[in-house]
Amino acid sequence: MCGITGVIDFQRSTGGDELRATAQRMAAPLHHRGPDAHGAWADPAAGIALGHQRLAIIDLSEHGQQPMQSVCGRLTIVFNGEIYNYRQLRRDLEKLGHTFTGDSDTAVLLAALAHWGCDQALDRLNGMFAFAVWDAVDRTLTLARDRVGIKPLYYSHTDRHFLFGSELKALRACSLFDPELDRAALAQFVQHSYIPAPQTIWQTARKLPPGSMLRICVDKPEAVNPRPWWQFQHVAEKAARSVFSGSMEDAVDGLHERLADAVDLRMISDVPLGAFLSGGIDSSVVVALMQSQTSTPVRTFTIGFEEAEYNEADDAARIAAHLKTDHTEYRVSPREAREVIPRLPDLYDEPFADSSQIPTFLVAQLARRNVTVALSGDGGDELFGGYNRYRHISRIWKRIAWLPAALRRALSGLISSPAVQLVRRRRSGGDMADAVRVSDALALYTHLNRHWRRPHEVVIGSEPSGGYSRAGMGSPKTLIEGMMLLDSVTYLPDDILTKVDRATMGVSLEARVPFLDHRVIEFAWSLPAKQRYSFDKGKLPLRRLLERYVPRALFDRRKTGFGIPIDHWLRGPLADWANDLLSEQRLKEQGIFHSQPIREKWEQHNSGESDWHYLLWDILMFQAWWDVNRG
């Protein structure tokens, strides 16, 4: 796991030493992503330089150092991530005449790119990655990101330069980068609590979308557009044409085989390895499969909280005891959790307001004391319909879908009337009116899943927004599958995987995600809906699989989110901090937010009249980030 950076000077007015120094300056803020070694390379004739920070996981020797050149000298690469099937790829390439020194997956990736070209090589990779490869013959730089967006990659392109890096702070470290707040992106943020790709908080920077690649020629600096090389939507479309026809037991067997192999590949490491264990189904399945494939106890880690409704540590301990793992549990005090908050702006680089960012960082910090790699159970909810909101919104839609569209519009107008809004205190009448007016179930899902549903009334200078675009979503077979697919291409990469990447990399810990092996994804989507979830519960095959290792009584319980009591903290120990960041004077001086709706929500929340902590946390996380990053 590493941090990568690069710069292209299209004017070719910069010398080699200065180019290398620029790449190194950009890489230096990424030291946490790669504290073990660093390097830089430049080709002044082409105006390009690449930088790298290394966290050594596979082949700890100098043979894994980057930037790395191919044997023929044509290609130079910087690579962040892991290629899990690199040993099989190496055997294939050796049969084709390639030779290797050392055991680095980077060298195998470089040889694969040299032999098969980028498009064919990408299709053969099983891994999480973001890389940039320079072709000295074609004079092109190619950026690519893994299928589901586990590893991040940002870039900035003008007519004079091209910059890229693993985090936005790498771009900010370059004097060529011009940071200017993107108010449209901020409007997206207050709706979703994160900024969806390809936008970033800066107008001049973009995220490379998951499963995409971008190629730029140093001799033709015109605008470039990423293109997809893999898409969740295509997996869903293919699955709809070829549905798994076996029994439920056959489905569990097929999942067992693929997930066990995914776990096995992700246990390859030359450094200590463990797993996060919450006691929920997903992490328990991963740990059970890990323990079944090794004779030594797997290192597992969980954190607990004093507040019973947020504490899963006892559940995790019972699972760990049954599986006989080497378990570490740490009870976090409210003070320790709150002490993470000042670190969040630097960790996340742009506003990010999923409050589970705090416990995720704390469990990563705990694990890093003993291991350098940790497997996680992320992705199971999106693949197997695990979120409670899927069933909740399905029930809501069932109640209103029978109404003709014209009648729903009329009902929306009634709800919006002043007489009705006078008696609505805890929720906006406009919100309810919009929910009734929606055209279909997925529109209802995107509406109810947003925080500030009228962002233009909150962010000064922004336009009305309907949230996510559903272009290219196709026609999912069921409402729940539509919600799962939408989450897989938005919420999963831009919230869940961003959260895990920044929290783990913040302490130089590599997180691996077996559920997001593309073979597991493709098999999960091939299953008929009734073998993935029911109207009452999700993760049907995962439950059956886990029963092969753990008694049902240890895991069959109500789903608990991985969170903290932000709502109570904002009325208590965080009240002064929040009141300062949300003061009317500060908001007006900044000129970024309309103060009235924010102050109204804050006063209602602080008095206990309403619970607006999700919406307020969005604004607070921007305010804390802005204090660090403005100017």
Secondary structure, 3 states (H helix, E strand, C coil): CEEEEEEEECCCCCCHHHHHHHHHHHHHHHHHHCECEEEEEEECCCCEEEEEEECCCCCCCHHHCCCEECCCCCEEEEEEEEECCHHHHHHHHHHCCCCCCCCCHHHHHHHHHHHHHHHHHHHHCCEEEEEEEEECCCCEEEEEECCCCCCCCEEEECCCEEEEECCHHHHHCCCCCCCCECHHHHHHHHHHCCCCCCCCCECCCEECCCCEEEEEECCECCCCCCEECCCHHHHHHHHHHCCCCCCHHHHHHHHHHHHHHHHHHCCCCCCCEEEECCCCHHHHHHHHHHHHCCCCCCEEEEEEECCHHHCCHHHHHHHHHHHCCEEEEEEECHHHHHCCHHHHHHHHCCCCCCCCHHHHHHHHHHHHCCCCEEECCCCHHHHHCCCHHHHHHHHHHHHHCCCCHHHHHHHHHHHHCHHHHHCCCCCCHHHHHHHHHCCCHHHHHHHHCCCCCCHHHCECCCCCCCCCCCCCCCCCCCHHHHHHHHHHHCHHHHHHHHHHHHHHHCCCCEEECHHHCHHHHHHHHHCCHHHCECCCCECHHHHHHHHCCCCHHHCCCCCCCCCCCHHHHHHCCCHHHHHHHCCHHHHHHHCCECHHHHHHHHHHHHHCCCCCHHHHHHHHHHHHHHHHHCC
